[in-house]
Amino acid sequence: MIQGHSKVTLGIDIGTTKVAVSLVDAETRDVLATGALAHESDVQGLPVGRSEQVVSRILATLDSCLEGVAPELRRRVRGIGVTGQMHGVVLWNPASGDTSHLFTWQDQRCHEEDFLRRLREKSGDGAVQSGFGAATIAWLAAHQPEALRRYSCAGTIHDYLVTLITASPKVATDPSDAASWGFFDLRKGAWSLEAVERAGVPSSLLPEVRSAGARVGNLQAGLASRWGIPAGVPVGNAFGDNQASLYGSLTDPSRQMALTIGTGAQLSVVVPQLPKELPSPRQRYEFRPYVGGSFIAVAASLTGGRALAALGRALESFMREMAGGSAPSLDAIQSAMHEQGLVAVDTDLRANASLSGERSDPNLRGSFTNLSFDNFTIGDMTAALCRGLVEGLRDALPSEFLQGHREVVGSGNAIRRSPLMQQVIREAFGCSLVLTEGSETTASGAALLASATL
């Protein structure tokens, strides 16, 4: 199988809960190998609403992930592409070796003490949200200035990885990740330096904005030896996981839309240019830069598949307590939930699946409505949560963006493993659903973009 593939590229995806790798043939788009491991890097004991991860654990998980790939295939890698969870920020100092935790996209510290409202007023950027990298830096500048002064560089976790493996003296980010940080001018494709200054963010920490996939440097010899990959292979500028997922799954963006449901959930449609008016911060969609100068309209949910997982865990806990410590596995419970939900797919029970709020309304919470004796079942609740999640994303995008799109390309385990979710998607959009091949589409998208460095 390995013979005959001359342009093998490696894609690395640093997600919220796992690290994934994918090796592809950049010419045929064939996926040659994939691997994924949970990095279990969450920092415990933080105040409610805060979310940080230990960077060293993430990097160690990446090493383990690559060890699972056949050595003869690793030796054929000719380029590396990197992607990962957007919005978050890592700070580091190359001289001292100090590295902060990763402040993730789920971090809500900017909502403390009305900081976000005041930040929006000062900066003039009403769209900046808690969890955005630049907002987190602004919070640190205001509350922990001494700690912030320890660092000279900042970037997303995948920007950090690219800098680390290439030993690049400069930090680069792409427009998709820069836009996810806030204080970024979408039309100009550059930082809004006036907003940055007003927000109190040290401009020296902002990474240089370069095109996604642009060659940043080459894999340094030490890591090449450890990973079993040829030293000096080119490494492309990292880009956001939303964009990487699209790049790895859409073959005809003019007729396809992409729906990913994992820890969070996103519905994305590629558009050639920005409209005259951009959505307000109160609207549940936004525009993000894409490759080649185009954009994507994105409706996102912070809760995503976690709503269904939460129901499964509640059932598991209840059964364990009732049975004196024993209960079916969580996988078995969730499988039964979705089987019963498929029977009740036409339920009249309705659900709002925003259990953890949304960026447009952090105080929003989930709910069930139209509850009756007839639909007060686990199957109905599961089906209603699926519908609430999918239809909420669909309704968040203006209908004109969906016109002409005849196919939903689905990715993420919450779709792949659930015939119930698949049926709900087909009914909600009134078109066909195609599941992405392979289990690590986002990492594969990064590998495909790496071909631009060859």
MARMI-182023 format. One record per residue: residue in one letter; x, z, y of N, C-alpha, C, O in turn. Coordinates in steps of 0.2 Angstrom, whole numbers, plus 5000, padded with zeros to 4 digits. Layout:
<atoms>
AXZYXZYXZYXZY...
</atoms>
This chain:
<atoms>
M500450004994500050005000500450005006500349975011I501050045006501450045012501849985013501949965019Q502049945008502349885009501949835013501349835012G502249795017501949745021501649775028501449735032H501749835029501549865036502149875040502449925039S502249825045502849825048502849865055503349885058K502149875058502049905064501649965063501049975065V501950015060501650085059501750125065502250135067T501150145067501150195073500850265071500350265067L501150315074500850385073500450405079500650395085G499850435077499450465083499350535081499250555076I499450575087499350645086498850675091498750655096D498350715088497750735091497750815091497750845086I497850845097497850915097497150935100497050945106G496750955095496050975097495951045098496451085098T495351065099495151135101495251185095495451235096T495151155089495151195083495751175078495851215074K495951115079496351085074496851035077496751015082V497351025073497850975074497750915069497750935063A497750855071497650795067498150745068498450735074V498350705063498850655063498550595060498150605055S498750535062498450475059499050425060499350415065L499150385054499650335054499250265053498950265048V499350215057498950155057499450095057500050105060D499150045055499549975056499249945062498649935063A499649945067499449925074499249855074498849835079E499349815070499149745070498449735066498049695069T498349765061497749755057497249815058496649805056R497449865062497049925063496849965056496450015056D497249955051497149985045497450055046497950065048V497050105043497250175043497650185037497350185032L498250205037498650215031498650285029498750295023A498650335033498650405031498350445037498450435043T498050505035497750555040497950625037498050635031G497950665042497950735040497750785045497750765051A497450845044497250885049497250955046497150975040L497451005051497451075049497251115055497351095061A496851165053496651215059497251255061497651275058H497251255068497851285071497751365072498251395073E497151385072496951455072497451495078497751545076S497351465084497851495089497451525094497851545099D496851545094496451575099496751645100496951685096V496851665107497051735108496551775108495951765111Q496651835104496051885103496051935109496651945112G495551965110495452025114495452015121495552055125L495351945123495251935130494551955133494151965129P494551965140493951975143493351925141493551865140V492751945141492251895139492251835144492351845150G492251775141492151715145492851675146492951625148R493451715144494051685144494251655138494051675132S494651595138494851565132495551535133495751495137E496051565129496751545129496951535121496651565117Q497451495121497751485114498551485114498851475119V498851505109499551515108499851445107499751415101V500251425111500551355111500951345104500951295101S501351405103501851395097501451385091501751355086R500951415090500551405084500251335083500251305078I500051305089499851235089500451195086500351145082L501051205089501551165087501851175080501951125077A501751235078501951245071501451215066501651185061T500851205068500351175064500451095064500351065059L500651075070500851005070501350985065501350935061D501951025064502451015060502151015052502350975048S501751065051501451065044501051005043501050985037C500650985048500250925047500650865045500450825041L501250855048501650795047501950805040502150755037E502150865038502450875032501950845026502250825021G501350845027500850825022500850745022500450725017V501150705026501150635026501750615022502250645022A501650565018502150535013502850525017502750485022P503350545015504050535018504150465019504450445025E504050415014504150345015503750315021503950265024L503150345022502750315027502950345034502950305039R503150405035503450435041504050395043504250385049R504450365038505050335040504950265043505350235046R504350245042504150175045503850175052503650125054V503750235054503450245061503850205066504450215066R503550165070503950135076503650145083503950125088G503150195083502950215090502450275089502150285084I502450315094502050375094501550375100501750365106G500950395098500450405104500150475103500050505097V499950505109499750575109499050585112498950545118T498650625110498050645113497850715112498150745108G497250735115497150805114496550825118496250795122Q496350895118495850925122495950915129496450935132M495450895133495550885140495350945144495150995141H495450945150495350995155495851055155495951075161G496051075149496451135149497151125152497351065154V497551175153498151175156498651225153498451275151V499251195152499851235150500351235156500451185159L500651295157501251295162501851315158501851355154W502451285161503051305158503651295163503551265168N504251315161504851315165505351295160505651325156P505551225161506151205156506751245157507151245152A506951265162507551305163507551365160508051385156S507051405160507051475157506751465150506851515146G506351415148506051415142505351445141505051445136D505151475147504451515147503951465147503951405150T503451475143502851435142502251485142502251535138S501751465146501151505146500651495140500851445136H500151525139499651505134499351445137499351425143L498951415132498551355134497851385137497551415133F497751375143497051395146496551335144496651285147T496151345140495751295137495151275141494951305146W494851215140494251195143493651235143493151235147Q493651285138493151335137493151395142492751435142D493751395145493851455149493351465155493251415159Q493051515156492551525161492751575167492351605170R493451595168493651645172493451625180493451665184C493451555181493251545188492551555190492351555196H492151575185491451605187491451675189490951705192E492051705188492051785189492151785197492451755201E491751835199491751855207491651795211491951795217D491251755209491051695213491551655215491551615221F492151655211492751615213492551535214492851505218L492251515209492151445209491751415215491951365218R491251455217490851435223491351425229491251375233R491751475230492151485235492751425235492951395240L492951415229493451355228493151295230493451245233R492551275228492151215229492151205237492251155240E491951265240491851265248492551245251492651205256K493051285249493751275252494051205251494251175255S493951175245494251115243493851055245494151005246G493151065246492751005247492550965241492250915241D492750995235492650955229492050995225492251045222G491450975226490951005223490850995215490451025212A491250955213491150935205491650975201491650975195V492151015204492651045200492251105196491851135199Q492451115190492151165186492651215183493251205183S492351275181492851315177493051285171492651255168G493651295169493951265163494351205165494751185161F494251175171494651125173495351145175495451205178G495851105173496551135174496751155181497051205182A496551115186496751125193496351185195496651225199A495751195193495351255195495651325192495751375195T495951315186496251375183496951385187497051445188I497251335189497951355193497751385199498051425201A497151365202496951395209496751465208496951505212W496451485202496351555200496951595200496951645202L497451565196498051595195498451605202498751665203A498451555206498751565212498451615217498751655220A497751625216497451685220497451745217497451795220H497551755210497451815207498151845203498251905203Q498551795201499151815198499751765201500051735197P499851765207500351725210501051735208501451685207E501251795206501951815204502051775197502551755196A501551785193501551755186501651675187501951645183L501251645191501251575192501951555195502151495193R502251595199502951565201503451565196503951535197R503251595190503751585184503851515182504351495178Y503351475183503351405180503451355185503251355191S503751295183503851235187503551175185503551125189C503151175179502851115177502151135174502051195172A501651085174501051095172500751035169500950985171G500351035164500050985161499551005156499451065154T499150955153498750965147499250985141499850975141I498951005136499351025130499650965127500150965124H499350905128499650845125500150815130500650785128D500050825136500650805141501250855140501750825139Y501150915138501650955137502050935130502650935130L501650915125501950895119502350825120502950825118V502150785124502550725126503150735129503750715128T503150785134503750805138504250835133504850825133L503950875128504350915124504750865119505350875118I504350825116504650785111505150725113505550695110T505050715120505550655123506050685127506550655129A506050755128506450785133506450755140506950745143S505850735142505750695148505850745154505650805154P506250725159506350775165505750775169505650825174K505250725169504650725173504050735168504050705163V503550765171502950775167502450715170502350705175A502150685165501650625166501050645163500950675158T500550625167499850625164499450565165499750525169D498950545162498550485163497950495167497750555168P497650445170497050455174496550495171496150535174S496450485164495850525161495950595161495550635162D496550615160496750695160496750715167496550775168A497050675172497050695179496350715181496250755185A495950665180495250675182494850735179494450765182S495050745173494750805170495050875173494650925171W495550875177495750935180495450945186495451005189G495150895189494850905196495250885202495850875200F495050885208495450865214495750795213496350785215F495350755210495650685208495150635211494550635210D495450585214495050525217494950475212495450435211L494350465209494250415204494350345207494650305203R494150335213494250265216494950245217495150185216K495350295219496050275221496550285215497050265215G496250325210496650335204497250385206497750375203A497150435210497750475212497450545214496850555215W497850595214497650655216497450655223497650625228S496950695224496650705231497050765234496850825234L497650755237498050805239497850845245498050905245E497350825249497050865254496650925250496650985252A496250905245495850955241496351005238496151065237V496850975235497351015231497651065236497651125234E497851055242498051095247497551145249497751205249R496951125250496451175253496251225247496051285248A496351205241496251245235496751295234496651345230G497351285237497851335236498251315229498651365227V498251255227498551235221499251205223499251165227P499851235220500451205222500551135220500551125214S500651085225500651015223501251005218501250955215S501751045219502351035215502251035207502551015203L501651075205501451075198501051015196501051015190L500850975200500450925198500850865194501350845197P500650845188501050795185500950725188500450715191E501450685187501450615189500850575185500850585179V500450535189499950505186500150435184500450395188R500150415177500450355174499850325170499450365167S499850265168499350235164499450265157499950285155A498850265154498850285147499250245143499150185143G499650275138500050235134500650205136501050175133A500750215143501450185146501950225143501950285141R502550185142503050215138503450275143503650255148V503450335140503650395144504450405142504850425146G504550395136505250405133505250395126504850355123N505750425123505950415116505950475112506150535115L505750475106505850535101506550565101506950525099Q506650625103507350655103507550665096507150675091A508150665095508450665088508250725084508150725078G508250785087508150845083507450845080507350865074L506950825084506250825081506250765076505850775071A506550715077506550655073506750675066506450665061S507350715066507550745059507050785056506950785050R506750835060506350885057505650845054505450865049W505450795058504850765056504950705051504450675048G505550685050505650625045505450565048505250515045I505550555055505350495059505950465062506350505064P506050405062506650375065506750405073506350405076A507350425074507550445081507450385086507650325084G507250405092507250355097506650305097506550265101V506150315093505550275093505150295100505150345102P504850245103504550255109503950295109503550295104V503850335114503250385114502850365120503150355126G502150355120501750335125501450395129501450445126N501250385135500950435139500350455136499950415134A500150515135499550545132498950525136498950515142F498350525133497750515136497250565133497350595127G496650575136496150615134495850605127495850545125D495550655124495350645117494650605117494550565112N494250605122493650565123493850495123493550455120Q494350475127494550405128494850385121494750325119A495250425118495550405112495050395106495150345102S494550435106494050425101493750355102493550325097L493550335108493250275110493750215108493550165105Y494350225110494850175108494950165101495050105099G494850215097494950205090494350185086494350175080S493750185089493150175086492750115089492350075085L492750095095492350045098492749975097493249965099T492349925094492649865093492349815098492649765100D491749825101491349785106491049835110490449845110P491349855116491049905120490449885124490049915126S490349815124489849785128489149795125488649795128R489149815118488549825114488549885110488049905107Q489149925111489149985107489250045112489550045117M488950105110489050165113489350215108489150205102A489650265111489950315106489650385107489650405112L489550405101489250475101489750515096489750505090T490050575099490450615095490150685095489950715101I490050715089489850785089490250825085490350815078G490650865088491050915084490950985087490451005087T491551015089491451075093491051075099490551115100G491151025103490751005108490350935106490350915100A490050905111489750835110489750795116489750815121Q489850725115489950685120489550615118489650585113L489250585123488950525123489250475128489250495134S489650425126490050385131489850315130489750285125V489850285136489650205137490250185142490350205147V490550125140491050095144490750055149490250015148V490950065156490750025161491349995165491850025165P491249925167491849895170492049925177492649915178Q491649955181491749975187491350035189490750045186L491550075194491150125197490550105201490650055204P489950135201489450115205489550135212490050175213K489150125217489250145224489250215225489550245229E488750245221488650315222488850355215488650325210L489250405216489450445210488950505209488550525213P488850525202488350575201488550645205489150655206S488050685206488150745209488350795204488250785198P488650855206488850905201488250935197488450965192R487650925200487150955196486850905191486450925187Q487050845191486850805185487350805179487950825180R487050795173487350805167487850755165487950745158Y488050705169488550655167489050645172488950665178E489550615170490050595175490450535173490350505167F490850505177491250455176491950475174492250515178R492250445169492950455168493350395167493150345165P494050395169494450335168494550315161494550365157Y494550255160494650225153495250185153495650175159V495450155148496050105148495950045151495350025152G496450015154496349945157495949945163495749895165G495950005167495650005173494850005173494550015178S494550015167493850025167493650095167494150135167F493050115166492750185166492250195160492050145157I492150255159491650275154491150325158491350365161A490550315157490050355159489950405153489750385147V489950475154489950525149489450575150489450605156A489050585145488650645145488950695140488950675134A489050755142489450805137489050865137488650885141S489050895131488750965129489351015128489750995123L489351065131489851115129489751155122490151175119T489151145120488951185114489051135108489351155103G488751075108488851035103488651055096488151095095G489051045091488851065084488951135083488751165078R489151175088489251245087488551285087488451335084A488051245090487351275089487151275082486851335080L487251225078487051225071487451275067487251305063A488151275069488551325065488351395067488351435062A488151415073487851475074487251495070487251555068L486851455069486251465065486451475058486251525055G486951445055487151455049487551515048487451555043R487951535053488251605052487751665053487851715049A487251655057486751705057486351715050486251765048L486251655047485951665040486451695035486251735031E487051675036487551705031487551775032487551815027S487651805038487651875040487051915037487051965034F486451885038485851915036485851915028485651975026M485951865025485951865018486451915015486351945010R487051915018487551965015487352035016487452075012E487052055022486852125023486252135018486252195015M485752095017485252105012485452105005485152145001A485952075003486252074996486752124995487152114990G486952165000487452214999488152184999488552214995G488252135003488952105003489052035000489552005002S488652014996488751944993488251894996487651914998A488451834997488051785000488351714998488951714997P487951664998488151594997488751585003488751615008S489151535001489651515006489251485012488751455012L489651485018489351455024489251375023488751355026D489651345020489551275018488951265014488551215016A488851305009488251295005487551315010487051275009I487651365014487051375018486951315023486351295024Q487451295026487351235031487051175027486651135030S487351165021487051105018486351115016485951065017A486151175014485451185013484951175019484451155019M485251205025484951195031484751125033484251105035H485251085032485151015034484750975029484350925031E484750995023484250965018483550985020483150945019Q483451045021482751065023482551035030481951015031G483051025034482950995041482750925040482350895044L483050885035482850815034482050815032481750765033V481850865028481150865026480650875032480150845033A480950915037480550935043480750895049480650915054V481050835048481350795053480850775059481050765065D480250775057479650755062479350815065478850815068T479750875065479450935067479250925075479550895079D478650965076478450975083478851035087478651045093L479251065083479651115087480151085091480451035089R480251115097480751085102481251135103481151195103A481851115104482451155105482851135111483051075112N483151175115483651165120484351195116484351255115A484751145115485351165111485951195115486551195113S485851205122486351225126486551305126486351335131L486751325120486851395119487351425124487251485126S487851395126488351415130488351385137488851395141G487751365139487751335146488051265146488351245141E488051235152488351165153488751175160488551215164R489151125160489551125167489151125173489251145178S488651085172488151075178487751135179487451135185D487651175174487251235175487551285170487251295164P488051325172488351375167487851425165487951455159N487251445168486851495167486251465162485851505159L486251405160485751375156485851405149486451415147R485351425145485351445139484951415134484451385136G485051415127484651385123483951415122483851475124S483451375119482851405118482451365113482651305111F481951395109481451355105480751355109480651415112T480451305109479751305112479251275107479451235102N478651285108478051255104478151285097477951255092L478351345096478451385090477751405087477351425091S477551385081476951405078477051425071477651425068F476551455067476651475060476851415056477151425051D476651355058476751295054477551275054477751245049N477851285060478551265060479051315061479651305063F478851375059479251435060479651435053479651485049T480151385052480551385046481251365048481351335054I481751375044482451355045482451285045482851255049G482151245041482151175041481951145048482251105051D481351175051481151155057481651165063481751125067M481951225062482451245067483051205067483251185072T483251185061483851145061483751075063484151045067A483151045062482950985064482850985072483050935075A482551035074482451045082483051045085483151015091L483551085083484251085086484551025086484851005091C484550985081484850915080484550875086484850835089R483850875086483550835091483650855098483850815102G483650915099483850945106484550925108484550905114L484950925104485650905106485750835107485950815112V485450785102485550715103485150695109485350655113E484450715109484050685115484250715122484150685127G484550775122484850805128485350755131485450745137L485850735126486350695128486150625131486350595136R485650595127485350535129485050535135485150485139D484650585137484250585143484650605149484450595154A485250635147485750645153486050585156486150585162L486050535153486350465155485750425158485250425155P485850395164485350345167485250295162485650265158S484550275161484350235156484650165157484750125152E484850145163485150075164485850075160486050015158F486250125159486850125156486750115148487250085145L486150125146486050115139485750045137485850025131Q485550015142485249945141485749895138486349895141G485549865133486049805130486449835125486849795122H486449905124486849925119486449935112485949965112R486649905107486249895101486549935095486249935090E487049975096487350005091487650075093488050075098V487550125090487850195091488450195086488350195080V489050205088489650225084489750295084489850325089G489550325078489550395077490250425074490550395070S490450485077491050515074490950585075490550615078G491350625071491350695071490950725065490550685062N491250775062490950805055490150815056489850815051A489950845062489250855062488750795061488250805060I489050735062488650675061488850655054488450635050R489450645052489750615046489450655040489250625035R489350715040489150755034488450765034488150805029S488050745039487350765039486850705040486750675045P486550685034486050635034485450645039485150605042L485350715040484850735045485050715052484650685056M485650725054485850705061485850635062485750605067Q486050595056486150525057485450495058485350445062Q484950525055484250495056483950515063483650475066V484150575065483950595072484250545077483950525082I484850525076485250485081484850415081484750385086R484750385075484450325074483750325078483550275081E483350375077482750375080482750385088482350355091A483250425090483250445097483450385101483250375107F483950335098484150285102483850215100483850165103G483450215094483050155092483550095091483350045092C484150115088484650065086485050085080484950145078S485450045077485850055071486350105073486650115079L486550145068487150195068487650175063487550155057V488250165066488850155062489350215062489550235068L489550235056489950295056490750265056490850215053T491150295060491850275060492150285054492050335050E492550235052492950245045493550295046493850295051G493650335041494150385041493950445045493350445049S494250495044494050565047494350585053494150635056E494850545056495250565062495250505067495850485068T494650485069494650435074495050445080495350395082T495050505083495350515089496150505088496450475092A496450535083497150525082497250455080497850425082S496850415077496950345076496950305082497350255083G496450325087496450295093497150305097497350255100A497450355097498050375100498650325096499050305100A498550325090499050275086498950205088499450175089L498350185089498250115091498550095098498850045099L498450145103498650135109499450135110499750105114A499750175105500450175104500750105103501350095105S500350055101500649985100500849955106501249915106A500649985112500749955119501549975120501849945125T501850025117502550035118502949995114503650005115L502749955109503249925105503449865108503849825105
</atoms>
